[in-house]
Amino acid sequence: MSIIVNLDVMLAKRKLPAGELAERVGITAANLSVLKNNKAKAIRFSTLEAICRVLDCQPGDLLEYKED
């Protein structure tokens, strides 16, 4: 996969448990886990916006492009 999700890095920087982020964002812990483990095929902008709001970060802090 060419897009890497660095959600675990931001969670560690903010000292926020994944379950709490899921609750604040309004998604299930299972869906957050899929995203966190780079298994997601897509993410809604509304979800990305909510994650950025809670973590006080930019989308570029969470997403990274790497060539295969």
C-alpha positions in Angstrom: 0.0 0.0 0.0 1.3 3.4 -0.9 -0.5 5.5 1.7 0.7 4.9 5.2 -1.5 5.9 8.2 0.6 7.2 11.1 -2.3 7.3 13.5 -0.4 5.3 16.2 2.4 7.9 16.1 -0.1 10.8 16.7 -1.9 8.8 19.5 1.4 8.3 21.2 2.4 12.0 20.9 -1.0 13.0 22.4 -1.0 10.3 25.0 -4.5 9.3 24.0 -5.8 5.8 24.0 -7.3 4.5 20.7 -10.6 3.7 22.4 -11.0 7.2 23.6 -10.2 8.6 20.2 -12.8 6.3 18.6 -15.4 7.5 21.2 -14.6 11.2 20.6 -14.6 10.8 16.8 -17.8 8.7 16.8 -16.5 5.6 15.2 -16.2 2.1 16.5 -12.9 0.9 18.0 -12.9 -1.8 15.3 -13.1 0.7 12.5 -10.3 2.8 14.1 -8.2 -0.3 14.4 -8.6 -1.0 10.7 -7.5 2.5 9.9 -4.6 2.4 12.4 -3.3 -0.9 11.0 -3.2 0.3 7.4 -6.1 -2.1 6.4 -8.5 0.6 5.3 -9.2 1.1 1.6 -10.7 4.6 2.2 -11.5 7.2 4.8 -14.4 9.7 4.8 -13.3 13.3 4.9 -15.7 13.8 7.8 -13.9 11.1 9.8 -10.4 12.5 8.9 -11.6 16.0 9.9 -12.9 14.7 13.3 -9.6 12.8 14.0 -7.6 15.9 13.1 -9.8 18.0 15.4 -9.5 15.7 18.3 -5.7 15.2 17.9 -5.1 18.8 17.0 -3.2 17.9 13.8 -3.2 18.2 10.1 -4.1 15.4 7.6 -0.5 15.3 6.5 0.5 14.4 10.1 -1.6 11.2 9.8 -1.1 10.2 6.1 2.1 9.6 4.3 2.8 8.5 0.7 5.5 5.9 0.0 6.2 4.4 -3.4 5.9 0.6 -3.6 
